[in-house]
Amino acid sequence: MPDYVPGHSLLAGRTVVVTAAAGAGIGAAVVRRCLEEDARAVVLGDVHERRLDAARDELRAAFGADRVAAVRCDVTDEHDVEGLFAAADAFGGVDVLVNNAGLGGTASILEMTDDQWSRVLDITLTGTMRCTRAAARRMVGAGTRGVIVNNASVVGWRAQEGQAHYAAAKAGVMALTRCTALDLASHGIRVNAVAPSLAMHPFLAKVTSDEVLASLTAREAFGRAAEPWEVANVMVFLASDYSSYLTGEVVSVSSQHP
C-alpha cells in the first residue's frame, strides 16, 4: 500500500462542491483531500441526511466549522441541486464541482425493469448533467475560470455482465464530459473525468458479491483495489492548475489489464 500523500495547497482559496460526499467512498475521500489541499471551503451534498450530518461534524472538528457546509441533495431534484449551489454562494461561489453521485446495481438485461434502468440513468447521468448545468451557469455569470470533474468508470469502456444500465450511464458521463468541455471552453471552464476500475469502500462491498470482487481484483496489476483516496488524488489534480491544459479528457485510474 502506498503512503498517503500530504497536501500541497493545490486548491488554495477555492470553494469546492462535491455530490454524494458522505460516508466512506470516493466522494468522502475527495472532500477530505480538498480540505487538505487548502480549499477555502467544501460544500458536501448527499441524499442520506444522517450520514451527511455525521460527515459534516467530523470534518468541521478536523478542519474548522467555517470551511465545511453540508446540504441534503438528491441530484434527481432540480430544487435540491439549486439549494446545493446556493450554499456555495455563501463562500464566494463555486470554483470546483466534483460530480460523484451515481447508482449501480446488477441486473441482466433479460430481467431489468424500466424503473431499474431509469433510476440508474437519472442519478448517474442526468444528475451529473443537472449539477454541471447549475455550476456552469454560476461560473459563467461570475466570470469564474472554474473546473468540473466527473466520476465515470472503466465500465463505460469495458463490458461487464449485468451492468448494462450502469455502463450506459457511465459511457454517457464520458460523452457529457467531452461535449460540455467544448461548450464551456470559451468561458475558461475546464471539464474532465476520472474512470476508476475498482476502488474499495463499504458500499461497494455491500452491493457486490465476494466472487465478483475477487474476480475484479484479480484483473488489477497491483493485485488490489484502489483506495478511495488514490482516486481522489487524481480528481484533485484535475481540479488544480497542474492540469490547466486538460479539458474534455477521461483519465483512467486503473491498474486493470485485459
C-alpha positions as YAML, in Angstrom:
chain: A
units: angstrom
residues:
- id: 1
  name: MET
  ca: [0.00, 0.00, 0.00]
- id: 2
  name: PRO
  ca: [1.49, 3.42, -0.93]
- id: 3
  name: ASP
  ca: [1.94, 6.13, 1.68]
- id: 4
  name: TYR
  ca: [-0.76, 8.75, 1.96]
- id: 5
  name: VAL
  ca: [0.29, 11.90, 0.08]
- id: 6
  name: PRO
  ca: [0.42, 15.13, 2.11]
- id: 7
  name: GLY
  ca: [-1.28, 18.28, 0.89]
- id: 8
  name: HIS
  ca: [0.47, 20.88, -1.25]
- id: 9
  name: SER
  ca: [-2.10, 23.73, -1.26]
- id: 10
  name: LEU
  ca: [-3.27, 22.79, -4.76]
- id: 11
  name: LEU
  ca: [-6.76, 24.21, -4.19]
- id: 12
  name: ALA
  ca: [-5.92, 27.20, -2.01]
- id: 13
  name: GLY
  ca: [-8.69, 29.81, -1.94]
- id: 14
  name: ARG
  ca: [-11.23, 27.76, -3.89]
- id: 15
  name: THR
  ca: [-14.74, 26.69, -2.98]
- id: 16
  name: VAL
  ca: [-15.48, 23.09, -3.90]
- id: 17
  name: VAL
  ca: [-18.87, 21.37, -4.21]
- id: 18
  name: VAL
  ca: [-18.92, 17.55, -4.03]
- id: 19
  name: THR
  ca: [-22.00, 15.39, -4.60]
- id: 20
  name: ALA
  ca: [-22.55, 12.05, -2.82]
- id: 21
  name: ALA
  ca: [-19.90, 13.21, -0.39]
- id: 22
  name: ALA
  ca: [-20.85, 11.49, 2.88]
- id: 23
  name: GLY
  ca: [-19.82, 8.04, 4.05]
- id: 24
  name: ALA
  ca: [-16.57, 6.28, 3.23]
- id: 25
  name: GLY
  ca: [-16.41, 6.22, -0.56]
- id: 26
  name: ILE
  ca: [-14.68, 8.28, -3.24]
- id: 27
  name: GLY
  ca: [-16.80, 11.38, -2.56]
- id: 28
  name: ALA
  ca: [-15.84, 11.44, 1.13]
- id: 29
  name: ALA
  ca: [-12.18, 10.96, 0.19]
- id: 30
  name: VAL
  ca: [-12.39, 13.87, -2.28]
- id: 31
  name: VAL
  ca: [-13.83, 16.18, 0.39]
- id: 32
  name: ARG
  ca: [-11.05, 15.41, 2.85]
- id: 33
  name: ARG
  ca: [-8.41, 15.69, 0.14]
- id: 34
  name: CYS
  ca: [-9.73, 19.11, -0.96]
- id: 35
  name: LEU
  ca: [-9.62, 20.42, 2.60]
- id: 36
  name: GLU
  ca: [-6.08, 19.08, 2.99]
- id: 37
  name: GLU
  ca: [-5.21, 20.95, -0.21]
- id: 38
  name: ASP
  ca: [-6.33, 24.21, 1.48]
- id: 39
  name: ALA
  ca: [-9.64, 24.72, -0.28]
- id: 40
  name: ARG
  ca: [-11.36, 27.81, 1.13]
- id: 41
  name: ALA
  ca: [-14.46, 25.72, 1.78]
- id: 42
  name: VAL
  ca: [-16.11, 22.48, 0.75]
- id: 43
  name: VAL
  ca: [-19.86, 22.05, 0.38]
- id: 44
  name: LEU
  ca: [-20.97, 18.44, 0.77]
- id: 45
  name: GLY
  ca: [-24.12, 17.18, -0.89]
- id: 46
  name: ASP
  ca: [-25.68, 13.81, -0.16]
- id: 47
  name: VAL
  ca: [-29.15, 12.29, -0.07]
- id: 48
  name: HIS
  ca: [-28.50, 10.43, 3.22]
- id: 49
  name: GLU
  ca: [-29.10, 13.04, 5.93]
- id: 50
  name: ARG
  ca: [-27.79, 11.17, 8.97]
- id: 51
  name: ARG
  ca: [-24.60, 10.17, 7.20]
- id: 52
  name: LEU
  ca: [-24.25, 13.71, 5.86]
- id: 53
  name: ASP
  ca: [-24.60, 15.28, 9.30]
- id: 54
  name: ALA
  ca: [-22.02, 12.91, 10.73]
- id: 55
  name: ALA
  ca: [-19.56, 13.73, 7.95]
- id: 56
  name: ARG
  ca: [-20.11, 17.47, 8.40]
- id: 57
  name: ASP
  ca: [-19.49, 17.31, 12.16]
- id: 58
  name: GLU
  ca: [-16.35, 15.20, 11.76]
- id: 59
  name: LEU
  ca: [-14.89, 17.48, 9.09]
- id: 60
  name: ARG
  ca: [-15.70, 20.66, 11.00]
- id: 61
  name: ALA
  ca: [-13.91, 19.26, 14.03]
- id: 62
  name: ALA
  ca: [-10.87, 18.46, 11.92]
- id: 63
  name: PHE
  ca: [-10.73, 21.46, 9.57]
- id: 64
  name: GLY
  ca: [-12.87, 24.21, 11.08]
- id: 65
  name: ALA
  ca: [-16.58, 24.98, 11.06]
- id: 66
  name: ASP
  ca: [-16.08, 27.92, 8.72]
- id: 67
  name: ARG
  ca: [-14.75, 25.68, 5.93]
- id: 68
  name: VAL
  ca: [-17.41, 22.96, 5.77]
- id: 69
  name: ALA
  ca: [-21.09, 23.09, 4.82]
- id: 70
  name: ALA
  ca: [-23.48, 20.21, 4.21]
- id: 71
  name: VAL
  ca: [-26.74, 20.25, 2.24]
- id: 72
  name: ARG
  ca: [-29.11, 17.37, 1.64]
- id: 73
  name: CYS
  ca: [-29.20, 16.98, -2.11]
- id: 74
  name: ASP
  ca: [-30.95, 14.48, -4.32]
- id: 75
  name: VAL
  ca: [-29.40, 15.07, -7.75]
- id: 76
  name: THR
  ca: [-32.64, 13.97, -9.43]
- id: 77
  name: ASP
  ca: [-34.38, 17.00, -7.89]
- id: 78
  name: GLU
  ca: [-33.69, 20.37, -9.51]
- id: 79
  name: HIS
  ca: [-34.74, 22.24, -6.36]
- id: 80
  name: ASP
  ca: [-32.21, 20.27, -4.28]
- id: 81
  name: VAL
  ca: [-29.47, 20.95, -6.82]
- id: 82
  name: GLU
  ca: [-30.15, 24.69, -6.72]
- id: 83
  name: GLY
  ca: [-30.02, 24.58, -2.92]
- id: 84
  name: LEU
  ca: [-26.64, 22.89, -3.01]
- id: 85
  name: PHE
  ca: [-25.10, 25.65, -5.10]
- id: 86
  name: ALA
  ca: [-26.84, 28.37, -3.13]
- id: 87
  name: ALA
  ca: [-24.88, 27.09, -0.12]
- id: 88
  name: ALA
  ca: [-21.66, 27.58, -2.08]
- id: 89
  name: ASP
  ca: [-22.63, 31.20, -2.74]
- id: 90
  name: ALA
  ca: [-22.03, 31.90, 0.97]
- id: 91
  name: PHE
  ca: [-18.35, 31.05, 0.37]
- id: 92
  name: GLY
  ca: [-17.95, 33.25, -2.69]
- id: 93
  name: GLY
  ca: [-19.48, 30.86, -5.22]
- id: 94
  name: VAL
  ca: [-18.44, 27.54, -6.68]
- id: 95
  name: ASP
  ca: [-14.95, 27.27, -8.17]
- id: 96
  name: VAL
  ca: [-14.77, 23.48, -8.46]
- id: 97
  name: LEU
  ca: [-17.55, 20.92, -8.87]
- id: 98
  name: VAL
  ca: [-16.92, 17.22, -8.34]
- id: 99
  name: ASN
  ca: [-19.82, 15.17, -9.74]
- id: 100
  name: ASN
  ca: [-19.56, 11.97, -7.74]
- id: 101
  name: ALA
  ca: [-23.21, 10.92, -7.37]
- id: 102
  name: GLY
  ca: [-24.03, 7.64, -9.05]
- id: 103
  name: LEU
  ca: [-26.04, 4.47, -8.61]
- id: 104
  name: GLY
  ca: [-25.06, 0.97, -9.63]
- id: 105
  name: GLY
  ca: [-26.57, -2.46, -9.24]
- id: 106
  name: THR
  ca: [-26.51, -5.76, -11.06]
- id: 107
  name: ALA
  ca: [-29.26, -6.96, -13.39]
- id: 108
  name: SER
  ca: [-29.32, -8.94, -16.61]
- id: 109
  name: ILE
  ca: [-30.98, -7.15, -19.49]
- id: 110
  name: LEU
  ca: [-33.40, -10.11, -19.53]
- id: 111
  name: GLU
  ca: [-34.80, -9.14, -16.12]
- id: 112
  name: MET
  ca: [-34.05, -5.42, -15.98]
- id: 113
  name: THR
  ca: [-37.12, -3.25, -15.47]
- id: 114
  name: ASP
  ca: [-37.75, 0.21, -16.86]
- id: 115
  name: ASP
  ca: [-37.61, 1.55, -13.30]
- id: 116
  name: GLN
  ca: [-34.19, 0.00, -12.68]
- id: 117
  name: TRP
  ca: [-32.85, 1.42, -15.94]
- id: 118
  name: SER
  ca: [-34.36, 4.86, -15.43]
- id: 119
  name: ARG
  ca: [-33.21, 5.26, -11.83]
- id: 120
  name: VAL
  ca: [-29.57, 4.44, -12.62]
- id: 121
  name: LEU
  ca: [-29.59, 6.79, -15.63]
- id: 122
  name: ASP
  ca: [-31.38, 9.60, -13.76]
- id: 123
  name: ILE
  ca: [-28.94, 9.63, -10.85]
- id: 124
  name: THR
  ca: [-25.71, 8.75, -12.62]
- id: 125
  name: LEU
  ca: [-26.03, 10.56, -15.95]
- id: 126
  name: THR
  ca: [-28.86, 13.10, -15.74]
- id: 127
  name: GLY
  ca: [-27.86, 14.03, -12.18]
- id: 128
  name: THR
  ca: [-24.36, 14.80, -13.44]
- id: 129
  name: MET
  ca: [-25.87, 16.97, -16.17]
- id: 130
  name: ARG
  ca: [-28.11, 18.85, -13.70]
- id: 131
  name: CYS
  ca: [-25.22, 19.68, -11.39]
- id: 132
  name: THR
  ca: [-22.91, 20.56, -14.28]
- id: 133
  name: ARG
  ca: [-25.51, 22.92, -15.71]
- id: 134
  name: ALA
  ca: [-26.12, 24.62, -12.35]
- id: 135
  name: ALA
  ca: [-22.41, 25.05, -11.65]
- id: 136
  name: ALA
  ca: [-21.55, 26.21, -15.17]
- id: 137
  name: ARG
  ca: [-24.28, 28.86, -15.18]
- id: 138
  name: ARG
  ca: [-22.91, 30.29, -11.94]
- id: 139
  name: MET
  ca: [-19.31, 30.14, -13.13]
- id: 140
  name: VAL
  ca: [-20.15, 31.90, -16.39]
- id: 141
  name: GLY
  ca: [-22.24, 34.52, -14.61]
- id: 142
  name: ALA
  ca: [-19.44, 35.27, -12.15]
- id: 143
  name: GLY
  ca: [-16.68, 35.13, -14.74]
- id: 144
  name: THR
  ca: [-15.06, 32.27, -12.82]
- id: 145
  name: ARG
  ca: [-12.50, 30.12, -14.62]
- id: 146
  name: GLY
  ca: [-13.90, 27.10, -12.86]
- id: 147
  name: VAL
  ca: [-13.35, 23.37, -13.08]
- id: 148
  name: ILE
  ca: [-15.76, 20.44, -13.23]
- id: 149
  name: VAL
  ca: [-14.57, 16.90, -12.52]
- id: 150
  name: ASN
  ca: [-16.88, 13.96, -13.21]
- id: 151
  name: ASN
  ca: [-16.67, 10.45, -11.82]
- id: 152
  name: ALA
  ca: [-17.08, 7.96, -14.68]
- id: 153
  name: SER
  ca: [-15.95, 4.32, -14.68]
- id: 154
  name: VAL
  ca: [-13.93, 1.92, -16.79]
- id: 155
  name: VAL
  ca: [-17.21, 0.07, -17.47]
- id: 156
  name: GLY
  ca: [-18.01, 2.99, -19.75]
- id: 157
  name: TRP
  ca: [-15.35, 1.41, -21.99]
- id: 158
  name: ARG
  ca: [-15.31, -2.25, -20.95]
- id: 159
  name: ALA
  ca: [-18.21, -4.68, -20.90]
- id: 160
  name: GLN
  ca: [-19.25, -6.27, -17.62]
- id: 161
  name: GLU
  ca: [-22.08, -8.75, -17.19]
- id: 162
  name: GLY
  ca: [-25.18, -7.39, -15.51]
- id: 163
  name: GLN
  ca: [-24.08, -3.77, -15.84]
- id: 164
  name: ALA
  ca: [-25.91, -2.56, -18.96]
- id: 165
  name: HIS
  ca: [-27.65, 0.32, -17.16]
- id: 166
  name: TYR
  ca: [-24.60, 1.43, -15.18]
- id: 167
  name: ALA
  ca: [-22.23, 1.08, -18.15]
- id: 168
  name: ALA
  ca: [-24.57, 3.06, -20.40]
- id: 169
  name: ALA
  ca: [-24.80, 5.80, -17.76]
- id: 170
  name: LYS
  ca: [-21.03, 5.99, -17.27]
- id: 171
  name: ALA
  ca: [-20.39, 5.99, -21.02]
- id: 172
  name: GLY
  ca: [-22.86, 8.86, -21.12]
- id: 173
  name: VAL
  ca: [-20.89, 10.69, -18.43]
- id: 174
  name: MET
  ca: [-17.79, 10.37, -20.61]
- id: 175
  name: ALA
  ca: [-19.60, 11.79, -23.64]
- id: 176
  name: LEU
  ca: [-21.14, 14.53, -21.50]
- id: 177
  name: THR
  ca: [-17.66, 15.42, -20.27]
- id: 178
  name: ARG
  ca: [-16.30, 15.80, -23.78]
- id: 179
  name: CYS
  ca: [-19.24, 17.84, -25.10]
- id: 180
  name: THR
  ca: [-19.60, 20.18, -22.12]
- id: 181
  name: ALA
  ca: [-15.86, 20.79, -22.25]
- id: 182
  name: LEU
  ca: [-16.34, 22.27, -25.72]
- id: 183
  name: ASP
  ca: [-19.42, 24.23, -24.65]
- id: 184
  name: LEU
  ca: [-17.53, 25.84, -21.77]
- id: 185
  name: ALA
  ca: [-14.00, 26.23, -23.15]
- id: 186
  name: SER
  ca: [-14.62, 29.78, -24.38]
- id: 187
  name: HIS
  ca: [-15.54, 30.73, -20.80]
- id: 188
  name: GLY
  ca: [-12.28, 29.35, -19.43]
- id: 189
  name: ILE
  ca: [-14.07, 26.49, -17.66]
- id: 190
  name: ARG
  ca: [-12.48, 23.05, -17.82]
- id: 191
  name: VAL
  ca: [-14.38, 19.74, -17.67]
- id: 192
  name: ASN
  ca: [-12.66, 16.38, -17.20]
- id: 193
  name: ALA
  ca: [-13.47, 12.98, -15.74]
- id: 194
  name: VAL
  ca: [-11.85, 10.06, -13.99]
- id: 195
  name: ALA
  ca: [-12.65, 6.45, -14.82]
- id: 196
  name: PRO
  ca: [-11.76, 4.24, -11.84]
- id: 197
  name: SER
  ca: [-11.65, 0.49, -12.27]
- id: 198
  name: LEU
  ca: [-12.01, -0.80, -8.70]
- id: 199
  name: ALA
  ca: [-11.95, 1.37, -5.58]
- id: 200
  name: MET
  ca: [-12.84, -0.49, -2.41]
- id: 201
  name: HIS
  ca: [-15.29, 1.02, 0.08]
- id: 202
  name: PRO
  ca: [-18.09, -0.33, 2.29]
- id: 203
  name: PHE
  ca: [-20.95, 0.41, -0.12]
- id: 204
  name: LEU
  ca: [-19.27, -1.48, -2.95]
- id: 205
  name: ALA
  ca: [-18.66, -4.44, -0.66]
- id: 206
  name: LYS
  ca: [-22.33, -4.35, 0.36]
- id: 207
  name: VAL
  ca: [-23.77, -4.48, -3.16]
- id: 208
  name: THR
  ca: [-21.18, -6.73, -4.83]
- id: 209
  name: SER
  ca: [-20.63, -10.42, -4.18]
- id: 210
  name: ASP
  ca: [-17.32, -11.70, -2.84]
- id: 211
  name: GLU
  ca: [-16.90, -13.75, -6.02]
- id: 212
  name: VAL
  ca: [-17.25, -10.71, -8.30]
- id: 213
  name: LEU
  ca: [-14.92, -8.62, -6.15]
- id: 214
  name: ALA
  ca: [-12.31, -11.38, -6.19]
- id: 215
  name: SER
  ca: [-12.59, -11.64, -9.97]
- id: 216
  name: LEU
  ca: [-12.22, -7.89, -10.44]
- id: 217
  name: THR
  ca: [-9.30, -7.70, -8.03]
- id: 218
  name: ALA
  ca: [-7.51, -10.49, -9.91]
- id: 219
  name: ARG
  ca: [-7.52, -8.32, -13.02]
- id: 220
  name: GLU
  ca: [-5.66, -5.49, -11.30]
- id: 221
  name: ALA
  ca: [-1.91, -5.40, -11.93]
- id: 222
  name: PHE
  ca: [-1.22, -4.45, -8.31]
- id: 223
  name: GLY
  ca: [-3.35, -7.31, -7.05]
- id: 224
  name: ARG
  ca: [-5.57, -5.00, -5.01]
- id: 225
  name: ALA
  ca: [-8.33, -2.45, -5.36]
- id: 226
  name: ALA
  ca: [-7.52, 1.24, -5.23]
- id: 227
  name: GLU
  ca: [-8.07, 3.10, -2.00]
- id: 228
  name: PRO
  ca: [-10.71, 5.85, -2.43]
- id: 229
  name: TRP
  ca: [-8.07, 8.49, -1.65]
- id: 230
  name: GLU
  ca: [-5.98, 7.28, -4.60]
- id: 231
  name: VAL
  ca: [-8.87, 8.14, -6.94]
- id: 232
  name: ALA
  ca: [-9.42, 11.40, -5.05]
- id: 233
  name: ASN
  ca: [-5.79, 12.38, -5.69]
- id: 234
  name: VAL
  ca: [-6.38, 12.27, -9.45]
- id: 235
  name: MET
  ca: [-9.58, 14.28, -9.10]
- id: 236
  name: VAL
  ca: [-7.68, 16.94, -7.15]
- id: 237
  name: PHE
  ca: [-5.01, 17.00, -9.87]
- id: 238
  name: LEU
  ca: [-7.73, 17.61, -12.48]
- id: 239
  name: ALA
  ca: [-9.24, 20.35, -10.30]
- id: 240
  name: SER
  ca: [-5.88, 22.07, -9.82]
- id: 241
  name: ASP
  ca: [-3.81, 24.34, -12.03]
- id: 242
  name: TYR
  ca: [-1.42, 21.45, -12.70]
- id: 243
  name: SER
  ca: [-3.93, 20.27, -15.32]
- id: 244
  name: SER
  ca: [-4.55, 23.70, -16.85]
- id: 245
  name: TYR
  ca: [-4.34, 22.42, -20.44]
- id: 246
  name: LEU
  ca: [-6.62, 19.40, -19.93]
- id: 247
  name: THR
  ca: [-10.26, 19.59, -20.87]
- id: 248
  name: GLY
  ca: [-12.65, 17.02, -22.29]
- id: 249
  name: GLU
  ca: [-10.40, 14.21, -21.09]
- id: 250
  name: VAL
  ca: [-11.28, 10.98, -19.29]
- id: 251
  name: VAL
  ca: [-8.38, 9.75, -17.15]
- id: 252
  name: SER
  ca: [-8.37, 6.06, -16.28]
- id: 253
  name: VAL
  ca: [-7.49, 5.48, -12.63]
- id: 254
  name: SER
  ca: [-6.77, 1.82, -13.00]
- id: 255
  name: SER
  ca: [-4.17, -0.92, -12.90]
- id: 256
  name: GLN
  ca: [-6.55, -3.22, -14.74]
- id: 257
  name: HIS
  ca: [-5.33, -5.31, -17.62]
- id: 258
  name: PRO
  ca: [-7.43, -7.07, -20.28]
...
